[in-house]
Amino acid sequence: MEINRIIPYAAGDSIAASRDFYLDVFGLQVGMQDPVLVLRSPTNPTAQLIIPPPGMENPQPRFGIDVGDPEAVDAAHAEVTRRGLGVVYPLTDELWGVHRFFLEDPSGTVVNVLAHLP
């Protein structure tokens, strides 16, 4: 399985304040604002930070793993299911063009496994 990037998630208690902080202090750029705020490096577009609005996702993932393509998401889901691991958000095609599911790792950390739809 190819891992394209691992994306951390920040708390979204104040989206506007968080956006201003990361833009002003670190020079990040807005990559997307709906449904989540995605901030990215101007020199490395795969270096990203996601800030979802409060209550958007239940459970809230701590980070995302981009596995490159929807078939790899399906393969990861099949492996997670085969191992009897906890899928906490079902395999879904989101309206904003992402194929994903969430699972809990052995320590209870929620992970978003995703790929962009073609």
C-alpha positions in Angstrom: 0.0 0.0 0.0 1.3 3.4 -0.9 1.0 6.2 1.6 0.9 9.6 -0.1 0.7 11.7 3.1 -0.3 11.7 6.7 -2.4 14.7 7.6 -2.8 15.9 11.2 -6.1 17.3 12.5 -6.3 20.3 14.8 -9.2 21.2 17.1 -11.7 23.5 15.3 -13.1 25.4 18.3 -12.5 28.7 16.4 -12.0 28.2 12.7 -11.3 31.8 11.9 -8.8 32.3 14.7 -7.0 29.0 13.8 -6.9 30.0 10.1 -5.5 33.5 10.9 -2.9 32.0 13.3 -1.5 29.4 10.9 -1.5 31.8 8.0 0.1 34.7 9.9 2.6 32.7 12.0 3.6 30.0 9.6 2.7 31.4 6.2 0.4 28.5 5.4 -2.2 28.9 2.6 -5.8 28.0 2.5 -6.3 24.9 0.3 -10.0 24.3 1.0 -12.6 25.9 3.3 -15.7 23.7 3.0 -16.6 21.4 4.6 -13.3 21.6 6.5 -10.4 24.1 6.6 -7.4 22.7 4.9 -4.2 24.6 5.3 -1.1 23.8 3.2 2.5 24.8 2.8 3.1 27.1 -0.2 6.2 25.2 -1.1 5.1 21.6 -0.3 1.3 21.1 -1.1 1.3 17.7 0.6 2.3 19.3 3.9 -1.3 20.0 5.2 -3.2 20.6 8.4 -7.0 19.9 8.6 -9.2 21.8 11.0 -12.8 20.5 11.0 -15.6 22.6 12.5 -16.8 21.6 16.0 -19.1 18.6 15.8 -18.6 17.9 12.1 -17.2 14.4 12.6 -18.2 12.0 15.2 -15.9 10.5 16.2 -13.2 13.1 15.5 -10.2 11.6 13.8 -6.7 12.6 15.1 -5.1 12.3 11.7 -5.7 11.0 8.2 -3.7 8.6 6.1 -4.0 9.2 2.3 -3.5 5.8 0.7 -3.5 7.2 -2.9 -6.6 5.8 -4.6 -10.1 4.5 -3.7 -9.1 0.9 -4.4 -6.4 1.1 -1.7 -9.0 2.5 0.8 -11.2 -0.6 0.0 -8.2 -2.9 0.5 -7.3 -1.3 3.8 -11.0 -1.5 4.9 -11.0 -5.2 3.9 -7.9 -5.8 6.0 -9.2 -3.9 9.0 -12.4 -5.9 8.8 -10.6 -9.2 8.4 -8.6 -8.4 11.5 -11.7 -7.5 13.5 -10.5 -4.0 14.2 -12.9 -1.3 15.1 -14.4 0.6 12.1 -16.0 3.6 13.7 -17.1 5.4 10.6 -18.3 3.3 7.6 -16.7 3.2 4.1 -18.2 6.3 2.5 -17.9 8.4 -0.7 -18.1 12.0 0.7 -19.8 14.8 -1.3 -16.5 16.7 -1.4 -14.7 14.0 -3.3 -13.1 11.7 -0.8 -13.5 7.9 -0.3 -12.8 7.0 3.3 -13.5 5.2 6.6 -12.4 5.7 10.2 -10.9 3.1 12.4 -9.6 2.9 16.0 -6.0 1.9 16.4 -5.1 -0.4 19.4 -4.7 2.6 21.6 -8.1 4.1 20.7 -6.8 6.8 18.3 -9.3 7.4 15.5 -7.7 7.4 12.1 -9.2 8.6 8.8 -8.1 6.3 5.9 -8.8 8.2 2.7 -8.2 8.8 -1.0 -9.5 11.4 -3.4 -12.1 10.1 -5.9 -11.2 10.4 -9.5 
